[in-house]
Amino acid sequence: MKIDIEREEDGRWIAEVHDLPGVLAYGETREEAITKVQSLALRVIAAKTEQRPKDF
């Protein structure tokens, strides 16, 4: 999973996963933004996996 990170003018960091629309997070530090966006990305992936029909 590729994470893009930028520093905003106000000093906050923003991290975004472009492959998952809407998955972005802010943090006071670079590491905090990365941790938050990774957590959100995993929740989104898990939710998408649960929604897929199961073939039995």
PDBQT receptor file of N, H, CA, C and O in Angstrom, charges set to zero:
ATOM      1  N   MET A   1       0.852  -1.156   0.000  1.00  0.00    +0.000 N 
ATOM      2  CA  MET A   1       0.000   0.000   0.000  1.00  0.00    +0.000 C 
ATOM      3  C   MET A   1       0.904   1.227   0.000  1.00  0.00    +0.000 C 
ATOM      4  O   MET A   1       1.757   1.381   0.874  1.00  0.00    +0.000 OA
ATOM      5  N   LYS A   2       0.711   2.097  -0.987  1.00  0.00    +0.000 N 
ATOM      6  H   LYS A   2       0.019   1.972  -1.697  1.00  0.00    +0.000 HD
ATOM      7  CA  LYS A   2       1.522   3.308  -1.103  1.00  0.00    +0.000 C 
ATOM      8  C   LYS A   2       0.835   4.447  -0.360  1.00  0.00    +0.000 C 
ATOM      9  O   LYS A   2      -0.345   4.721  -0.579  1.00  0.00    +0.000 OA
ATOM     10  N   ILE A   3       1.578   5.103   0.513  1.00  0.00    +0.000 N 
ATOM     11  H   ILE A   3       2.537   4.881   0.690  1.00  0.00    +0.000 HD
ATOM     12  CA  ILE A   3       1.060   6.215   1.294  1.00  0.00    +0.000 C 
ATOM     13  C   ILE A   3       1.789   7.487   0.872  1.00  0.00    +0.000 C 
ATOM     14  O   ILE A   3       3.018   7.544   0.887  1.00  0.00    +0.000 OA
ATOM     15  N   ASP A   4       1.018   8.501   0.498  1.00  0.00    +0.000 N 
ATOM     16  H   ASP A   4       0.019   8.454   0.486  1.00  0.00    +0.000 HD
ATOM     17  CA  ASP A   4       1.586   9.808   0.178  1.00  0.00    +0.000 C 
ATOM     18  C   ASP A   4       1.455  10.689   1.409  1.00  0.00    +0.000 C 
ATOM     19  O   ASP A   4       0.417  10.706   2.070  1.00  0.00    +0.000 OA
ATOM     20  N   ILE A   5       2.520  11.419   1.706  1.00  0.00    +0.000 N 
ATOM     21  H   ILE A   5       3.364  11.405   1.169  1.00  0.00    +0.000 HD
ATOM     22  CA  ILE A   5       2.552  12.244   2.908  1.00  0.00    +0.000 C 
ATOM     23  C   ILE A   5       2.985  13.658   2.540  1.00  0.00    +0.000 C 
ATOM     24  O   ILE A   5       3.927  13.859   1.774  1.00  0.00    +0.000 OA
ATOM     25  N   GLU A   6       2.280  14.623   3.100  1.00  0.00    +0.000 N 
ATOM     26  H   GLU A   6       1.514  14.460   3.723  1.00  0.00    +0.000 HD
ATOM     27  CA  GLU A   6       2.627  16.027   2.893  1.00  0.00    +0.000 C 
ATOM     28  C   GLU A   6       2.469  16.781   4.197  1.00  0.00    +0.000 C 
ATOM     29  O   GLU A   6       1.711  16.377   5.079  1.00  0.00    +0.000 OA
ATOM     30  N   ARG A   7       3.187  17.871   4.306  1.00  0.00    +0.000 N 
ATOM     31  H   ARG A   7       3.803  18.199   3.590  1.00  0.00    +0.000 HD
ATOM     32  CA  ARG A   7       3.035  18.743   5.461  1.00  0.00    +0.000 C 
ATOM     33  C   ARG A   7       2.206  19.950   5.047  1.00  0.00    +0.000 C 
ATOM     34  O   ARG A   7       2.514  20.621   4.061  1.00  0.00    +0.000 OA
ATOM     35  N   GLU A   8       1.165  20.217   5.800  1.00  0.00    +0.000 N 
ATOM     36  H   GLU A   8       0.914  19.673   6.600  1.00  0.00    +0.000 HD
ATOM     37  CA  GLU A   8       0.282  21.341   5.525  1.00  0.00    +0.000 C 
ATOM     38  C   GLU A   8       0.926  22.645   5.997  1.00  0.00    +0.000 C 
ATOM     39  O   GLU A   8       1.893  22.629   6.758  1.00  0.00    +0.000 OA
ATOM     40  N   GLU A   9       0.383  23.767   5.540  1.00  0.00    +0.000 N 
ATOM     41  H   GLU A   9      -0.403  23.780   4.921  1.00  0.00    +0.000 HD
ATOM     42  CA  GLU A   9       0.914  25.068   5.926  1.00  0.00    +0.000 C 
ATOM     43  C   GLU A   9       0.819  25.312   7.428  1.00  0.00    +0.000 C 
ATOM     44  O   GLU A   9       1.642  26.029   7.998  1.00  0.00    +0.000 OA
ATOM     45  N   ASP A  10      -0.186  24.714   8.070  1.00  0.00    +0.000 N 
ATOM     46  H   ASP A  10      -0.854  24.131   7.607  1.00  0.00    +0.000 HD
ATOM     47  CA  ASP A  10      -0.369  24.907   9.511  1.00  0.00    +0.000 C 
ATOM     48  C   ASP A  10       0.519  23.976  10.347  1.00  0.00    +0.000 C 
ATOM     49  O   ASP A  10       0.455  23.998  11.576  1.00  0.00    +0.000 OA
ATOM     50  N   GLY A  11       1.341  23.164   9.686  1.00  0.00    +0.000 N 
ATOM     51  H   GLY A  11       1.393  23.146   8.687  1.00  0.00    +0.000 HD
ATOM     52  CA  GLY A  11       2.276  22.299  10.389  1.00  0.00    +0.000 C 
ATOM     53  C   GLY A  11       1.809  20.867  10.564  1.00  0.00    +0.000 C 
ATOM     54  O   GLY A  11       2.608  19.987  10.885  1.00  0.00    +0.000 OA
ATOM     55  N   ARG A  12       0.504  20.622  10.353  1.00  0.00    +0.000 N 
ATOM     56  H   ARG A  12      -0.145  21.337  10.093  1.00  0.00    +0.000 HD
ATOM     57  CA  ARG A  12       0.003  19.247  10.468  1.00  0.00    +0.000 C 
ATOM     58  C   ARG A  12       0.485  18.431   9.286  1.00  0.00    +0.000 C 
ATOM     59  O   ARG A  12       0.819  18.970   8.231  1.00  0.00    +0.000 OA
ATOM     60  N   TRP A  13       0.515  17.129   9.478  1.00  0.00    +0.000 N 
ATOM     61  H   TRP A  13       0.244  16.691  10.335  1.00  0.00    +0.000 HD
ATOM     62  CA  TRP A  13       0.865  16.193   8.408  1.00  0.00    +0.000 C 
ATOM     63  C   TRP A  13      -0.412  15.536   7.906  1.00  0.00    +0.000 C 
ATOM     64  O   TRP A  13      -1.322  15.258   8.687  1.00  0.00    +0.000 OA
ATOM     65  N   ILE A  14      -0.479  15.288   6.597  1.00  0.00    +0.000 N 
ATOM     66  H   ILE A  14       0.260  15.514   5.962  1.00  0.00    +0.000 HD
ATOM     67  CA  ILE A  14      -1.595  14.563   6.016  1.00  0.00    +0.000 C 
ATOM     68  C   ILE A  14      -1.029  13.362   5.265  1.00  0.00    +0.000 C 
ATOM     69  O   ILE A  14      -0.070  13.478   4.502  1.00  0.00    +0.000 OA
ATOM     70  N   ALA A  15      -1.642  12.220   5.498  1.00  0.00    +0.000 N 
ATOM     71  H   ALA A  15      -2.421  12.126   6.117  1.00  0.00    +0.000 HD
ATOM     72  CA  ALA A  15      -1.240  10.985   4.819  1.00  0.00    +0.000 C 
ATOM     73  C   ALA A  15      -2.452  10.471   4.051  1.00  0.00    +0.000 C 
ATOM     74  O   ALA A  15      -3.576  10.535   4.549  1.00  0.00    +0.000 OA
ATOM     75  N   GLU A  16      -2.231   9.966   2.850  1.00  0.00    +0.000 N 
ATOM     76  H   GLU A  16      -1.318   9.914   2.446  1.00  0.00    +0.000 HD
ATOM     77  CA  GLU A  16      -3.331   9.527   1.990  1.00  0.00    +0.000 C 
ATOM     78  C   GLU A  16      -2.953   8.265   1.236  1.00  0.00    +0.000 C 
ATOM     79  O   GLU A  16      -1.817   8.110   0.788  1.00  0.00    +0.000 OA
ATOM     80  N   VAL A  17      -3.918   7.367   1.101  1.00  0.00    +0.000 N 
ATOM     81  H   VAL A  17      -4.841   7.494   1.465  1.00  0.00    +0.000 HD
ATOM     82  CA  VAL A  17      -3.762   6.156   0.293  1.00  0.00    +0.000 C 
ATOM     83  C   VAL A  17      -4.601   6.370  -0.961  1.00  0.00    +0.000 C 
ATOM     84  O   VAL A  17      -5.826   6.265  -0.919  1.00  0.00    +0.000 OA
ATOM     85  N   HIS A  18      -3.941   6.669  -2.076  1.00  0.00    +0.000 N 
ATOM     86  H   HIS A  18      -2.945   6.755  -2.110  1.00  0.00    +0.000 HD
ATOM     87  CA  HIS A  18      -4.669   6.999  -3.306  1.00  0.00    +0.000 C 
ATOM     88  C   HIS A  18      -5.458   5.821  -3.870  1.00  0.00    +0.000 C 
ATOM     89  O   HIS A  18      -6.468   6.022  -4.544  1.00  0.00    +0.000 OA
ATOM     90  N   ASP A  19      -5.012   4.606  -3.604  1.00  0.00    +0.000 N 
ATOM     91  H   ASP A  19      -4.192   4.443  -3.056  1.00  0.00    +0.000 HD
ATOM     92  CA  ASP A  19      -5.722   3.435  -4.124  1.00  0.00    +0.000 C 
ATOM     93  C   ASP A  19      -7.049   3.188  -3.410  1.00  0.00    +0.000 C 
ATOM     94  O   ASP A  19      -7.870   2.398  -3.875  1.00  0.00    +0.000 OA
ATOM     95  N   LEU A  20      -7.257   3.863  -2.285  1.00  0.00    +0.000 N 
ATOM     96  H   LEU A  20      -6.590   4.505  -1.908  1.00  0.00    +0.000 HD
ATOM     97  CA  LEU A  20      -8.499   3.729  -1.519  1.00  0.00    +0.000 C 
ATOM     98  C   LEU A  20      -9.102   5.127  -1.367  1.00  0.00    +0.000 C 
ATOM     99  O   LEU A  20      -8.727   5.867  -0.458  1.00  0.00    +0.000 OA
ATOM    100  N   PRO A  21     -10.033   5.489  -2.250  1.00  0.00    +0.000 N 
ATOM    101  CA  PRO A  21     -10.604   6.839  -2.221  1.00  0.00    +0.000 C 
ATOM    102  C   PRO A  21     -11.153   7.212  -0.842  1.00  0.00    +0.000 C 
ATOM    103  O   PRO A  21     -11.866   6.435  -0.206  1.00  0.00    +0.000 OA
ATOM    104  N   GLY A  22     -10.805   8.408  -0.406  1.00  0.00    +0.000 N 
ATOM    105  H   GLY A  22     -10.226   9.038  -0.922  1.00  0.00    +0.000 HD
ATOM    106  CA  GLY A  22     -11.296   8.912   0.866  1.00  0.00    +0.000 C 
ATOM    107  C   GLY A  22     -10.481   8.492   2.074  1.00  0.00    +0.000 C 
ATOM    108  O   GLY A  22     -10.790   8.893   3.196  1.00  0.00    +0.000 OA
ATOM    109  N   VAL A  23      -9.439   7.687   1.863  1.00  0.00    +0.000 N 
ATOM    110  H   VAL A  23      -9.189   7.361   0.951  1.00  0.00    +0.000 HD
ATOM    111  CA  VAL A  23      -8.629   7.228   2.990  1.00  0.00    +0.000 C 
ATOM    112  C   VAL A  23      -7.476   8.207   3.179  1.00  0.00    +0.000 C 
ATOM    113  O   VAL A  23      -6.447   8.133   2.506  1.00  0.00    +0.000 OA
ATOM    114  N   LEU A  24      -7.686   9.127   4.118  1.00  0.00    +0.000 N 
ATOM    115  H   LEU A  24      -8.521   9.188   4.664  1.00  0.00    +0.000 HD
ATOM    116  CA  LEU A  24      -6.658  10.088   4.470  1.00  0.00    +0.000 C 
ATOM    117  C   LEU A  24      -6.778  10.422   5.943  1.00  0.00    +0.000 C 
ATOM    118  O   LEU A  24      -7.845  10.278   6.540  1.00  0.00    +0.000 OA
ATOM    119  N   ALA A  25      -5.684  10.867   6.522  1.00  0.00    +0.000 N 
ATOM    120  H   ALA A  25      -4.817  10.983   6.037  1.00  0.00    +0.000 HD
ATOM    121  CA  ALA A  25      -5.675  11.173   7.950  1.00  0.00    +0.000 C 
ATOM    122  C   ALA A  25      -4.640  12.245   8.239  1.00  0.00    +0.000 C 
ATOM    123  O   ALA A  25      -3.597  12.328   7.591  1.00  0.00    +0.000 OA
ATOM    124  N   TYR A  26      -4.962  13.058   9.229  1.00  0.00    +0.000 N 
ATOM    125  H   TYR A  26      -5.809  12.991   9.755  1.00  0.00    +0.000 HD
ATOM    126  CA  TYR A  26      -4.049  14.096   9.696  1.00  0.00    +0.000 C 
ATOM    127  C   TYR A  26      -3.372  13.647  10.978  1.00  0.00    +0.000 C 
ATOM    128  O   TYR A  26      -3.908  12.831  11.729  1.00  0.00    +0.000 OA
ATOM    129  N   GLY A  27      -2.187  14.191  11.218  1.00  0.00    +0.000 N 
ATOM    130  H   GLY A  27      -1.752  14.854  10.608  1.00  0.00    +0.000 HD
ATOM    131  CA  GLY A  27      -1.485  13.925  12.462  1.00  0.00    +0.000 C 
ATOM    132  C   GLY A  27      -0.595  15.094  12.834  1.00  0.00    +0.000 C 
ATOM    133  O   GLY A  27      -0.177  15.876  11.981  1.00  0.00    +0.000 OA
ATOM    134  N   GLU A  28      -0.312  15.198  14.122  1.00  0.00    +0.000 N 
ATOM    135  H   GLU A  28      -0.652  14.562  14.815  1.00  0.00    +0.000 HD
ATOM    136  CA  GLU A  28       0.596  16.241  14.608  1.00  0.00    +0.000 C 
ATOM    137  C   GLU A  28       2.024  15.971  14.133  1.00  0.00    +0.000 C 
ATOM    138  O   GLU A  28       2.811  16.893  13.921  1.00  0.00    +0.000 OA
ATOM    139  N   THR A  29       2.339  14.672  13.969  1.00  0.00    +0.000 N 
ATOM    140  H   THR A  29       1.699  13.922  14.142  1.00  0.00    +0.000 HD
ATOM    141  CA  THR A  29       3.657  14.279  13.473  1.00  0.00    +0.000 C 
ATOM    142  C   THR A  29       3.465  13.421  12.225  1.00  0.00    +0.000 C 
ATOM    143  O   THR A  29       2.372  12.926  11.952  1.00  0.00    +0.000 OA
ATOM    144  N   ARG A  30       4.545  13.260  11.483  1.00  0.00    +0.000 N 
ATOM    145  H   ARG A  30       5.433  13.663  11.705  1.00  0.00    +0.000 HD
ATOM    146  CA  ARG A  30       4.524  12.412  10.281  1.00  0.00    +0.000 C 
ATOM    147  C   ARG A  30       4.118  10.984  10.656  1.00  0.00    +0.000 C 
ATOM    148  O   ARG A  30       3.290  10.364   9.988  1.00  0.00    +0.000 OA
ATOM    149  N   GLU A  31       4.712  10.480  11.728  1.00  0.00    +0.000 N 
ATOM    150  H   GLU A  31       5.384  10.983  12.271  1.00  0.00    +0.000 HD
ATOM    151  CA  GLU A  31       4.455   9.105  12.162  1.00  0.00    +0.000 C 
ATOM    152  C   GLU A  31       2.994   8.908  12.583  1.00  0.00    +0.000 C 
ATOM    153  O   GLU A  31       2.389   7.877  12.292  1.00  0.00    +0.000 OA
ATOM    154  N   GLU A  32       2.442   9.905  13.268  1.00  0.00    +0.000 N 
ATOM    155  H   GLU A  32       2.934  10.742  13.505  1.00  0.00    +0.000 HD
ATOM    156  CA  GLU A  32       1.043   9.818  13.698  1.00  0.00    +0.000 C 
ATOM    157  C   GLU A  32       0.109   9.770  12.486  1.00  0.00    +0.000 C 
ATOM    158  O   GLU A  32      -0.839   8.985  12.467  1.00  0.00    +0.000 OA
ATOM    159  N   ALA A  33       0.368  10.588  11.493  1.00  0.00    +0.000 N 
ATOM    160  H   ALA A  33       1.139  11.225  11.508  1.00  0.00    +0.000 HD
ATOM    161  CA  ALA A  33      -0.462  10.589  10.283  1.00  0.00    +0.000 C 
ATOM    162  C   ALA A  33      -0.379   9.244   9.571  1.00  0.00    +0.000 C 
ATOM    163  O   ALA A  33      -1.396   8.729   9.105  1.00  0.00    +0.000 OA
ATOM    164  N   ILE A  34       0.808   8.673   9.482  1.00  0.00    +0.000 N 
ATOM    165  H   ILE A  34       1.633   9.091   9.861  1.00  0.00    +0.000 HD
ATOM    166  CA  ILE A  34       0.993   7.372   8.834  1.00  0.00    +0.000 C 
ATOM    167  C   ILE A  34       0.253   6.282   9.597  1.00  0.00    +0.000 C 
ATOM    168  O   ILE A  34      -0.446   5.464   8.999  1.00  0.00    +0.000 OA
ATOM    169  N   THR A  35       0.405   6.272  10.919  1.00  0.00    +0.000 N 
ATOM    170  H   THR A  35       0.973   6.936  11.405  1.00  0.00    +0.000 HD
ATOM    171  CA  THR A  35      -0.264   5.258  11.739  1.00  0.00    +0.000 C 
ATOM    172  C   THR A  35      -1.782   5.345  11.582  1.00  0.00    +0.000 C 
ATOM    173  O   THR A  35      -2.459   4.326  11.445  1.00  0.00    +0.000 OA
ATOM    174  N   LYS A  36      -2.302   6.559  11.602  1.00  0.00    +0.000 N 
ATOM    175  H   LYS A  36      -1.752   7.386  11.713  1.00  0.00    +0.000 HD
ATOM    176  CA  LYS A  36      -3.754   6.746  11.475  1.00  0.00    +0.000 C 
ATOM    177  C   LYS A  36      -4.268   6.295  10.108  1.00  0.00    +0.000 C 
ATOM    178  O   LYS A  36      -5.307   5.642  10.018  1.00  0.00    +0.000 OA
ATOM    179  N   VAL A  37      -3.539   6.645   9.040  1.00  0.00    +0.000 N 
ATOM    180  H   VAL A  37      -2.694   7.175   9.113  1.00  0.00    +0.000 HD
ATOM    181  CA  VAL A  37      -4.013   6.288   7.705  1.00  0.00    +0.000 C 
ATOM    182  C   VAL A  37      -3.890   4.784   7.461  1.00  0.00    +0.000 C 
ATOM    183  O   VAL A  37      -4.719   4.207   6.757  1.00  0.00    +0.000 OA
ATOM    184  N   GLN A  38      -2.873   4.144   8.029  1.00  0.00    +0.000 N 
ATOM    185  H   GLN A  38      -2.199   4.612   8.601  1.00  0.00    +0.000 HD
ATOM    186  CA  GLN A  38      -2.747   2.687   7.898  1.00  0.00    +0.000 C 
ATOM    187  C   GLN A  38      -3.913   1.992   8.597  1.00  0.00    +0.000 C 
ATOM    188  O   GLN A  38      -4.489   1.043   8.065  1.00  0.00    +0.000 OA
ATOM    189  N   SER A  39      -4.250   2.465   9.773  1.00  0.00    +0.000 N 
ATOM    190  H   SER A  39      -3.782   3.236  10.205  1.00  0.00    +0.000 HD
ATOM    191  CA  SER A  39      -5.365   1.892  10.527  1.00  0.00    +0.000 C 
ATOM    192  C   SER A  39      -6.677   2.049   9.760  1.00  0.00    +0.000 C 
ATOM    193  O   SER A  39      -7.465   1.109   9.659  1.00  0.00    +0.000 OA
ATOM    194  N   LEU A  40      -6.899   3.247   9.221  1.00  0.00    +0.000 N 
ATOM    195  H   LEU A  40      -6.258   4.010   9.303  1.00  0.00    +0.000 HD
ATOM    196  CA  LEU A  40      -8.114   3.493   8.453  1.00  0.00    +0.000 C 
ATOM    197  C   LEU A  40      -8.146   2.624   7.198  1.00  0.00    +0.000 C 
ATOM    198  O   LEU A  40      -9.191   2.064   6.864  1.00  0.00    +0.000 OA
ATOM    199  N   ALA A  41      -7.029   2.506   6.507  1.00  0.00    +0.000 N 
ATOM    200  H   ALA A  41      -6.181   2.960   6.778  1.00  0.00    +0.000 HD
ATOM    201  CA  ALA A  41      -6.965   1.687   5.287  1.00  0.00    +0.000 C 
ATOM    202  C   ALA A  41      -7.309   0.229   5.594  1.00  0.00    +0.000 C 
ATOM    203  O   ALA A  41      -8.051  -0.406   4.845  1.00  0.00    +0.000 OA
ATOM    204  N   LEU A  42      -6.778  -0.294   6.681  1.00  0.00    +0.000 N 
ATOM    205  H   LEU A  42      -6.175   0.222   7.290  1.00  0.00    +0.000 HD
ATOM    206  CA  LEU A  42      -7.074  -1.684   7.048  1.00  0.00    +0.000 C 
ATOM    207  C   LEU A  42      -8.553  -1.879   7.367  1.00  0.00    +0.000 C 
ATOM    208  O   LEU A  42      -9.135  -2.907   7.017  1.00  0.00    +0.000 OA
ATOM    209  N   ARG A  43      -9.162  -0.895   8.030  1.00  0.00    +0.000 N 
ATOM    210  H   ARG A  43      -8.690  -0.061   8.314  1.00  0.00    +0.000 HD
ATOM    211  CA  ARG A  43     -10.606  -0.988   8.310  1.00  0.00    +0.000 C 
ATOM    212  C   ARG A  43     -11.422  -0.955   7.027  1.00  0.00    +0.000 C 
ATOM    213  O   ARG A  43     -12.401  -1.689   6.898  1.00  0.00    +0.000 OA
ATOM    214  N   VAL A  44     -11.034  -0.116   6.083  1.00  0.00    +0.000 N 
ATOM    215  H   VAL A  44     -10.238   0.481   6.188  1.00  0.00    +0.000 HD
ATOM    216  CA  VAL A  44     -11.749  -0.030   4.803  1.00  0.00    +0.000 C 
ATOM    217  C   VAL A  44     -11.602  -1.338   4.035  1.00  0.00    +0.000 C 
ATOM    218  O   VAL A  44     -12.582  -1.841   3.486  1.00  0.00    +0.000 OA
ATOM    219  N   ILE A  45     -10.408  -1.890   3.988  1.00  0.00    +0.000 N 
ATOM    220  H   ILE A  45      -9.612  -1.482   4.434  1.00  0.00    +0.000 HD
ATOM    221  CA  ILE A  45     -10.181  -3.160   3.293  1.00  0.00    +0.000 C 
ATOM    222  C   ILE A  45     -10.988  -4.270   3.951  1.00  0.00    +0.000 C 
ATOM    223  O   ILE A  45     -11.591  -5.085   3.254  1.00  0.00    +0.000 OA
ATOM    224  N   ALA A  46     -11.010  -4.316   5.272  1.00  0.00    +0.000 N 
ATOM    225  H   ALA A  46     -10.520  -3.654   5.838  1.00  0.00    +0.000 HD
ATOM    226  CA  ALA A  46     -11.780  -5.340   5.987  1.00  0.00    +0.000 C 
ATOM    227  C   ALA A  46     -13.266  -5.203   5.685  1.00  0.00    +0.000 C 
ATOM    228  O   ALA A  46     -13.946  -6.207   5.469  1.00  0.00    +0.000 OA
ATOM    229  N   ALA A  47     -13.778  -3.983   5.666  1.00  0.00    +0.000 N 
ATOM    230  H   ALA A  47     -13.226  -3.168   5.841  1.00  0.00    +0.000 HD
ATOM    231  CA  ALA A  47     -15.194  -3.762   5.380  1.00  0.00    +0.000 C 
ATOM    232  C   ALA A  47     -15.536  -4.203   3.957  1.00  0.00    +0.000 C 
ATOM    233  O   ALA A  47     -16.586  -4.804   3.731  1.00  0.00    +0.000 OA
ATOM    234  N   LYS A  48     -14.663  -3.910   3.004  1.00  0.00    +0.000 N 
ATOM    235  H   LYS A  48     -13.810  -3.422   3.188  1.00  0.00    +0.000 HD
ATOM    236  CA  LYS A  48     -14.898  -4.320   1.620  1.00  0.00    +0.000 C 
ATOM    237  C   LYS A  48     -14.868  -5.839   1.492  1.00  0.00    +0.000 C 
ATOM    238  O   LYS A  48     -15.648  -6.419   0.737  1.00  0.00    +0.000 OA
ATOM    239  N   THR A  49     -13.967  -6.479   2.230  1.00  0.00    +0.000 N 
ATOM    240  H   THR A  49     -13.333  -6.007   2.843  1.00  0.00    +0.000 HD
ATOM    241  CA  THR A  49     -13.864  -7.934   2.195  1.00  0.00    +0.000 C 
ATOM    242  C   THR A  49     -15.127  -8.577   2.761  1.00  0.00    +0.000 C 
ATOM    243  O   THR A  49     -15.613  -9.573   2.226  1.00  0.00    +0.000 OA
ATOM    244  N   GLU A  50     -15.655  -8.010   3.837  1.00  0.00    +0.000 N 
ATOM    245  H   GLU A  50     -15.261  -7.201   4.272  1.00  0.00    +0.000 HD
ATOM    246  CA  GLU A  50     -16.875  -8.547   4.455  1.00  0.00    +0.000 C 
ATOM    247  C   GLU A  50     -18.087  -8.393   3.547  1.00  0.00    +0.000 C 
ATOM    248  O   GLU A  50     -19.020  -9.192   3.630  1.00  0.00    +0.000 OA
ATOM    249  N   GLN A  51     -18.094  -7.400   2.695  1.00  0.00    +0.000 N 
ATOM    250  H   GLN A  51     -17.336  -6.751   2.627  1.00  0.00    +0.000 HD
ATOM    251  CA  GLN A  51     -19.237  -7.137   1.815  1.00  0.00    +0.000 C 
ATOM    252  C   GLN A  51     -19.255  -8.020   0.584  1.00  0.00    +0.000 C 
ATOM    253  O   GLN A  51     -20.289  -8.150  -0.071  1.00  0.00    +0.000 OA
ATOM    254  N   ARG A  52     -18.106  -8.639   0.255  1.00  0.00    +0.000 N 
ATOM    255  H   ARG A  52     -17.266  -8.534   0.787  1.00  0.00    +0.000 HD
ATOM    256  CA  ARG A  52     -18.044  -9.477  -0.945  1.00  0.00    +0.000 C 
ATOM    257  C   ARG A  52     -18.848 -10.750  -0.735  1.00  0.00    +0.000 C 
ATOM    258  O   ARG A  52     -18.800 -11.348   0.340  1.00  0.00    +0.000 OA
ATOM    259  N   PRO A  53     -19.589 -11.167  -1.764  1.00  0.00    +0.000 N 
ATOM    260  CA  PRO A  53     -20.332 -12.418  -1.649  1.00  0.00    +0.000 C 
ATOM    261  C   PRO A  53     -19.366 -13.596  -1.508  1.00  0.00    +0.000 C 
ATOM    262  O   PRO A  53     -18.308 -13.633  -2.135  1.00  0.00    +0.000 OA
ATOM    263  N   LYS A  54     -19.738 -14.510  -0.709  1.00  0.00    +0.000 N 
ATOM    264  H   LYS A  54     -20.598 -14.480  -0.199  1.00  0.00    +0.000 HD
ATOM    265  CA  LYS A  54     -18.906 -15.697  -0.480  1.00  0.00    +0.000 C 
ATOM    266  C   LYS A  54     -19.387 -16.851  -1.365  1.00  0.00    +0.000 C 
ATOM    267  O   LYS A  54     -20.579 -17.153  -1.425  1.00  0.00    +0.000 OA
ATOM    268  N   ASP A  55     -18.453 -17.473  -2.033  1.00  0.00    +0.000 N 
ATOM    269  H   ASP A  55     -17.485 -17.228  -1.984  1.00  0.00    +0.000 HD
ATOM    270  CA  ASP A  55     -18.773 -18.639  -2.889  1.00  0.00    +0.000 C 
ATOM    271  C   ASP A  55     -18.528 -19.903  -2.085  1.00  0.00    +0.000 C 
ATOM    272  O   ASP A  55     -17.394 -20.204  -1.714  1.00  0.00    +0.000 OA
ATOM    273  N   PHE A  56     -19.584 -20.632  -1.820  1.00  0.00    +0.000 N 
ATOM    274  H   PHE A  56     -20.506 -20.387  -2.121  1.00  0.00    +0.000 HD
ATOM    275  CA  PHE A  56     -19.464 -21.913  -1.106  1.00  0.00    +0.000 C 
ATOM    276  C   PHE A  56     -20.006 -23.019  -1.934  1.00  0.00    +0.000 C 
ATOM    277  O   PHE A  56     -19.994 -24.173  -1.506  1.00  0.00    +0.000 OA
TER     278      PHE A  56
